Amino acid sequence: MLAFVAKKHNERRQARKERAREAKEAKREAEVIAQRRRRMQMRMSAAVAVLTLVVAGVCYWLLESRQLMGITLLIGGVLFLVLALGTLASGVRPRDRTRAGSIDYGNRD
């Protein structure tokens, strides 16, 4: 009887270790995917910036339209700003709000 209890306890411990190992590997894979996504977002924002400057240069020198160049720079600048801020925001980790004690309601008089 004692051997049966010890065997069952050992099986539970092995299962717990296996779940912990799988969770650690899943977390590592998710981190790799997130880093890959951040690098792609940084490349996209750099490409938008370069493309904006090239199109603005074409508008200014070849088409000789300063207004079109200004509109191009404005639209490209806004797109670059949105992409850059999105890239920065994706790297911010959310706060842990799982415990009730982590919520601060301030002074309650």
CORUR-V234132 format. One record per residue. N is the residue number from 1. RES is the residue in one small letter. PHI is phi in whole degrees, 0 to 359 (* if undefined). Layout:
BEGIN
n,res,phi
N,RES,PHI
N,RES,PHI
END
This chain:
BEGIN
n,res,phi
1,m,*
2,l,295
3,a,294
4,f,295
5,v,294
6,a,296
7,k,296
8,k,295
9,h,296
10,n,296
11,e,296
12,r,295
13,r,296
14,q,297
15,a,296
16,r,296
17,k,295
18,e,295
19,r,296
20,a,295
21,r,296
22,e,295
23,a,295
24,k,294
25,e,292
26,a,296
27,k,294
28,r,296
29,e,296
30,a,296
31,e,294
32,v,296
33,i,295
34,a,294
35,q,295
36,r,297
37,r,295
38,r,296
39,r,297
40,m,295
41,q,295
42,m,295
43,r,296
44,m,295
45,s,292
46,a,293
47,a,295
48,v,296
49,a,296
50,v,294
51,l,297
52,t,298
53,l,295
54,v,295
55,v,295
56,a,296
57,g,296
58,v,297
59,c,297
60,y,283
61,w,274
62,l,272
63,l,270
64,e,53
65,s,235
66,r,289
67,q,293
68,l,296
69,m,298
70,g,296
71,i,296
72,t,297
73,l,295
74,l,295
75,i,294
76,g,296
77,g,295
78,v,294
79,l,298
80,f,298
81,l,297
82,v,297
83,l,294
84,a,293
85,l,293
86,g,296
87,t,294
88,l,295
89,a,291
90,s,290
91,g,271
92,v,274
93,r,277
94,p,290
95,r,285
96,d,278
97,r,246
98,t,284
99,r,262
100,a,293
101,g,288
102,s,278
103,i,268
104,d,254
105,y,268
106,g,81
107,n,289
108,r,243
109,d,267
END
